[in-house]
């Protein structure tokens, strides 16, 4: 257990940055504990002098950080100020200063610079630098994490087969190149997340196929946004907070034919005849008895929800997409421990799924690795839906590999 004490003047910007860093570490690391002491500016000098004299330390300025070693038979170990604290934190596993590189192949440098400034203004304590570029050759070099957003959207049910074929062909060629570059230039331990509204499973599958020296377990197509949208629809119907609904499962093609499965879904804080403390939960299907609505209107509402947001705002649902990505990153890096998180992964052999596709299935995350939840019931109706999604995904890959031009 690492216990630290952080003290500083209430008007000190470096004390504020140290607080942000400490809070982040405490959320991410179960063995990290911080005690904060906020001192008024006119009392700081006297307090600092007395504390340093008592511990035989030499330190000037704010903040003051030390490690508490009393339980180990020793006094506190002085670390120093903010920079000393930041440097010391590098010894913790999975904790380091973050360098972020933004890439736009369309060459929109002005938009990239605006995004860079916006990120810098978040004042994230662990953010070291933000760089931008339009050079694909340098995009993935030594990357620890790669996030790929939409790359050529589609109109879904409103587009014809020939249009879809052409778009899939372009995406296939591009993502094969991405995969080869990731294979050649990224770290062997890289984690790759594919997000967005179009062809998520296909894009992730193409990366897996092309980055052959990297373990397929290091590629995920994010379905968390879709999970959260399903919870929002259920929450509105049941007059509950979406956050009080857990273990919703997304099967299939995340941006195509998918199915929302509630066989393991749980609800907390439900206002009904049976109640309990905050940790008490009940199976959703034991409370919500309208099975017809769940199999028809519910599935349709989830499918149309994001499109409705986009049509009203004229923009993609960026906030919910970012939250979905963050959910995946937290689970994958051990910062949270959801019982079930649906994600698109290569998982041949599970649930009789075929080779060569990325399929959304329920996962659990432990120590930075995922595993497929295997003890679920797959009855005939669900089996049929899985086969339908698998067939669609195989067809998408076939469109990409068919000979012909994209003109």
C-alpha positions in Angstrom: 0.0 0.0 0.0 1.5 3.4 -1.1 0.3 6.2 1.2 1.2 9.8 0.3 0.5 13.2 1.8 0.0 16.2 -0.4 0.0 19.6 1.1 -0.1 23.0 -0.5 -1.5 26.6 -0.6 -5.1 26.8 -1.7 -4.2 29.3 -4.4 -1.2 27.4 -5.8 -1.7 26.1 -9.4 0.9 23.4 -8.9 -0.9 22.2 -5.9 -4.1 22.0 -8.0 -2.2 20.0 -10.7 -0.8 17.6 -8.1 -4.3 17.1 -6.7 -5.5 16.1 -10.2 -2.7 13.7 -10.6 -3.2 12.2 -7.1 -7.0 11.8 -7.8 -6.3 10.0 -11.1 -3.8 7.6 -9.5 -6.2 6.9 -6.6 -9.0 6.0 -9.1 -6.7 3.8 -11.2 -4.6 2.1 -8.6 -6.2 0.1 -5.7 -3.0 0.3 -3.6 -2.5 4.1 -3.9 -3.9 6.3 -1.2 -3.5 10.1 -0.8 -4.2 12.4 2.1 -4.5 16.1 1.1 -3.8 19.1 3.3 -5.0 22.5 2.0 -3.4 25.5 3.7 -4.6 29.1 3.4 -2.0 31.3 1.7 -1.3 33.5 4.7 -0.7 30.4 6.9 1.4 28.5 4.5 4.9 29.8 5.3 4.5 29.2 9.1 3.0 25.7 8.5 5.7 24.7 6.0 8.5 25.9 8.4 7.1 23.9 11.3 6.5 20.8 9.3 10.0 20.8 7.8 11.6 21.5 11.2 9.7 18.6 12.8 10.8 16.2 10.1 14.3 17.6 9.4 13.4 18.4 5.8 14.5 21.2 3.5 11.8 22.4 1.1 10.6 25.7 -0.2 7.4 26.5 -2.1 4.1 24.8 -2.7 3.2 21.9 -2.9 4.9 19.7 -0.4 4.7 15.9 -1.0 5.9 13.1 1.1 5.4 9.3 1.4 4.0 8.1 4.7 6.1 5.2 6.1 4.9 5.1 9.7 3.3 1.7 9.3 6.7 0.4 8.1 8.5 1.6 11.2 9.9 4.8 9.7 9.0 8.5 9.4 7.7 10.2 6.3 10.0 10.2 3.2 10.2 13.6 1.5 9.5 13.6 -2.2 9.5 17.4 -2.9 7.3 19.5 -5.1 5.0 18.7 -8.1 7.8 17.7 -10.5 9.3 15.4 -8.0 5.9 13.8 -7.3 5.3 13.4 -11.1 8.7 11.8 -11.6 8.1 9.4 -8.6 4.8 8.3 -10.0 6.5 6.8 -13.0 7.5 3.8 -10.8 3.8 2.7 -10.6 2.8 0.0 -13.2 0.8 1.3 -16.2 1.3 4.9 -15.0 3.3 7.4 -17.1 3.1 10.7 -18.8 0.9 10.6 -21.9 2.0 11.8 -25.3 -0.9 12.1 -27.7 -0.6 12.2 -31.5 -3.5 13.3 -33.7 -3.7 12.1 -37.3 -6.0 13.3 -40.1 -5.3 11.8 -43.5 -7.5 14.5 -45.2 -4.9 17.0 -44.3 -7.1 19.4 -42.3 -4.3 21.0 -40.3 -6.5 23.8 -39.0 -9.0 21.4 -37.5 -6.2 19.3 -36.0 -4.6 22.4 -34.4 -8.0 23.4 -32.9 -8.4 20.0 -31.4 -4.9 20.1 -30.0 -5.6 23.4 -28.3 -8.9 22.0 -26.9 -7.1 19.0 -25.4 -4.3 21.0 -23.9 -6.9 23.3 -22.3 -8.3 20.3 -20.4 -5.1 20.7 -18.2 -4.9 16.9 -17.7 -2.1 16.4 -15.1 -0.6 13.3 -16.8 -0.7 14.8 -20.4 2.9 15.4 -21.5 2.4 16.7 -25.0 0.0 16.7 -28.0 1.3 16.6 -31.5 -0.5 16.6 -34.9 0.2 15.3 -38.3 -1.0 14.1 -41.7 1.7 11.6 -42.4 0.5 8.0 -42.2 4.0 6.5 -42.2 4.6 8.2 -38.8 1.2 7.7 -37.3 1.6 4.5 -35.4 5.3 4.6 -34.6 6.0 3.2 -31.1 2.4 3.6 -30.1 1.0 2.1 -26.9 -2.6 2.7 -27.8 -4.2 3.4 -31.2 -7.7 4.7 -31.5 -9.3 4.6 -35.0 -12.5 6.6 -35.6 -14.8 6.5 -38.6 -13.2 6.1 -42.0 -15.8 6.6 -44.7 -19.3 6.3 -43.3 -22.4 4.7 -44.9 -26.1 5.3 -44.9 -26.9 1.8 -43.6 -30.3 0.6 -44.6 -30.7 3.4 -47.1 -27.8 2.6 -49.4 -27.8 0.0 -52.2 -25.6 -3.0 -52.4 -23.3 -1.6 -55.2 -22.7 1.6 -53.2 -21.9 -0.5 -50.1 -19.5 -2.7 -52.1 -17.6 0.4 -53.3 -17.3 1.9 -49.8 -16.2 -1.5 -48.3 -13.6 -1.9 -51.0 -12.1 1.5 -50.2 -12.2 0.8 -46.4 -10.6 -2.7 -47.0 -7.7 -1.3 -48.9 -7.1 1.4 -46.3 -7.3 -0.8 -43.3 -5.1 -3.4 -44.7 -2.5 -0.7 -45.0 -3.2 0.5 -41.5 -2.7 -3.1 -40.2 0.6 -3.5 -42.0 1.9 -0.2 -40.6 0.8 -1.1 -37.1 2.5 -4.4 -37.5 5.7 -2.7 -38.6 5.9 0.4 -36.4 3.8 0.1 -33.3 4.9 -1.6 -30.0 4.3 -5.3 -29.8 2.1 -4.6 -26.8 -0.1 -2.0 -28.6 -3.8 -1.9 -27.8 -6.0 -1.0 -30.8 -9.6 0.3 -30.4 -11.9 0.8 -33.4 -14.8 3.2 -32.9 -17.4 5.1 -34.8 -20.6 4.5 -36.7 -19.5 2.5 -39.8 -18.2 -1.0 -40.4 -16.6 -1.3 -36.9 -16.3 -5.1 -37.0 -15.0 -5.2 -40.5 -12.4 -2.5 -39.9 -11.2 -4.3 -36.8 -11.1 -7.6 -38.6 -9.0 -6.2 -41.4 -6.5 -4.9 -38.8 -6.3 -8.3 -37.2 -5.6 -10.0 -40.5 -3.0 -7.5 -41.6 -1.0 -7.0 -38.3 0.0 -10.7 -38.2 2.7 -10.5 -35.6 0.5 -8.8 -33.1 -1.8 -10.9 -30.9 -5.5 -10.7 -32.0 -6.4 -10.1 -28.4 -5.0 -6.6 -28.7 -7.7 -5.4 -31.1 -11.2 -4.4 -30.0 -14.2 -2.8 -31.8 -16.0 -0.7 -29.2 -19.6 -1.6 -28.5 -19.8 0.3 -25.2 -21.6 3.3 -26.9 -24.3 0.9 -28.2 -24.6 -0.7 -24.7 -25.1 2.8 -23.1 -27.7 3.8 -25.7 -29.6 0.6 -24.9 -29.5 1.5 -21.2 -30.7 5.0 -22.0 -33.8 3.6 -23.8 -34.5 1.2 -21.0 -34.0 3.9 -18.4 -36.5 6.1 -20.0 -39.1 3.3 -20.3 -38.6 2.2 -16.7 -38.2 5.7 -15.3 -34.8 4.8 -14.0 -31.3 6.2 -14.3 -29.5 4.4 -17.1 -26.4 4.0 -14.9 -28.5 1.8 -12.6 -28.8 -0.8 -15.4 -25.9 -3.1 -15.9 -24.8 -6.2 -17.8 -26.6 -5.4 -21.1 -25.1 -7.5 -23.9 -24.6 -6.5 -27.5 -24.2 -9.4 -29.9 -23.1 -9.3 -33.6 -22.3 -6.5 -36.0 -22.0 -3.3 -34.0 -22.8 -1.0 -36.9 -25.0 -3.5 -38.7 -27.2 -6.3 -37.6 -26.9 -6.6 -33.8 -29.1 -7.9 -31.0 -29.4 -6.5 -27.5 -29.6 -9.4 -25.0 -30.9 -8.8 -21.5 -30.6 -12.3 -20.0 -28.0 -11.1 -17.5 -29.1 -7.5 -17.2 -29.5 -6.2 -13.6 -31.1 -3.1 -12.1 -30.2 -1.2 -9.0 -32.3 1.3 -6.9 -35.5 0.2 -8.6 -38.6 1.9 -7.1 -40.8 -1.2 -6.7 -42.3 -3.5 -4.0 -38.9 -5.1 -3.4 -36.1 -2.7 -2.3 -32.7 -3.0 -0.7 -29.4 -1.1 0.0 -27.4 0.5 -2.8 -25.6 -2.7 -3.7 -28.9 -4.7 -4.0 -29.8 -5.6 -7.6 -32.6 -7.5 -9.3 -32.7 -9.3 -12.7 -34.2 -6.8 -15.2 -36.4 -9.5 -16.8 -38.0 -10.3 -13.4 -39.2 -6.7 -13.2 -39.9 -5.7 -16.8 -42.5 -8.2 -18.0 -43.4 -6.8 -21.5 -41.4 -9.3 -23.5 -43.0 -8.2 -26.8 -41.8 -4.6 -26.4 -38.3 -5.8 -25.5 -38.1 -7.9 -28.7 -39.6 -5.4 -31.1 -39.9 -1.7 -30.1 -36.9 -1.8 -27.8 -34.5 -3.2 -30.4 -35.8 -0.7 -33.0 -35.5 2.3 -30.6 -31.9 1.4 -29.9 -31.1 1.0 -33.6 -32.6 4.5 -34.4 -31.4 6.4 -31.3 -28.0 7.5 -32.6 -29.5 8.4 -36.0 -32.1 10.6 -34.2 -29.4 12.4 -32.3 -27.4 13.0 -35.5 -30.4 14.2 -37.5 -31.2 16.8 -34.8 -27.8 18.1 -34.2 -26.3 17.6 -37.7 -23.2 16.0 -36.1 -22.2 12.6 -34.9 -23.0 11.7 -31.3 -19.4 12.6 -30.2 -20.0 12.8 -26.5 -21.5 9.3 -26.2 -18.8 7.9 -28.5 -16.0 9.4 -26.3 -17.7 8.0 -23.2 -17.9 4.5 -24.9 -14.2 4.7 -25.8 -13.3 5.7 -22.2 -15.3 2.8 -20.9 -13.3 0.3 -23.0 -10.0 2.0 -22.0 -10.8 1.9 -18.3 -11.8 -1.8 -18.4 -8.8 -2.8 -20.5 -6.3 -1.0 -18.3 -7.8 -2.3 -15.0 -9.2 1.1 -13.9 -12.7 -0.3 -13.7 -14.1 -3.8 -13.4 -17.5 -4.1 -15.2 -19.1 -7.5 -14.8 -19.8 -7.7 -18.5 -18.6 -5.3 -21.3 -19.6 -6.1 -24.9 -16.9 -5.6 -27.5 -16.1 -6.8 -31.0 -13.2 -9.2 -31.0 -11.8 -12.2 -32.9 -13.1 -15.2 -31.0 -13.4 -18.2 -33.3 -14.7 -21.3 -31.5 -16.9 -19.4 -29.1 -20.6 -19.8 -29.6 -19.9 -21.6 -32.9 -18.8 -18.4 -34.5 -16.8 -18.8 -37.8 -13.1 -17.9 -38.3 -12.1 -14.6 -40.0 -14.6 -12.2 -38.5 -14.7 -9.8 -35.5 -18.0 -10.4 -33.6 -19.4 -8.4 -30.6 -19.7 -10.8 -27.6 -19.8 -10.3 -23.8 -16.3 -10.0 -22.2 -14.8 -9.8 -18.8 -11.5 -8.0 -18.2 -8.9 -9.1 -15.7 -5.3 -7.8 -15.4 -5.4 -6.0 -18.7 -6.7 -9.0 -20.6 -10.2 -9.9 -21.8 -11.9 -13.3 -22.0 -15.3 -14.2 -23.5 -18.2 -14.9 -21.1 -19.0 -18.5 -22.0 -21.7 -19.6 -19.6 -24.6 -17.8 -21.4 -27.8 -19.5 -22.7 -28.0 -19.5 -26.5 -31.5 -20.8 -27.4 -32.7 -21.2 -31.0 -33.9 -17.6 -31.5 -30.6 -16.1 -30.3 -28.6 -18.7 -32.2 -30.4 -17.6 -35.4 -29.6 -14.0 -34.7 -25.9 -14.8 -34.2 -25.9 -16.7 -37.5 -27.5 -13.8 -39.3 -24.9 -11.3 -38.0 -22.0 -13.7 -38.8 -23.3 -14.1 -42.3 -23.5 -10.3 -42.8 -20.0 -9.9 -41.5 -18.7 -12.6 -43.8 -20.4 -10.8 -46.7 -18.8 -7.5 -45.9 -15.4 -9.1 -45.9 -16.2 -10.7 -49.3 -17.2 -7.3 -50.7 -13.7 -6.0 -49.7 -11.9 -8.9 -51.3 -13.9 -9.1 -54.6 -11.9 -7.9 -57.6 -12.9 -4.7 -59.3 -12.4 -1.0 -59.1 -13.9 1.5 -56.7 -14.6 4.1 -59.4 
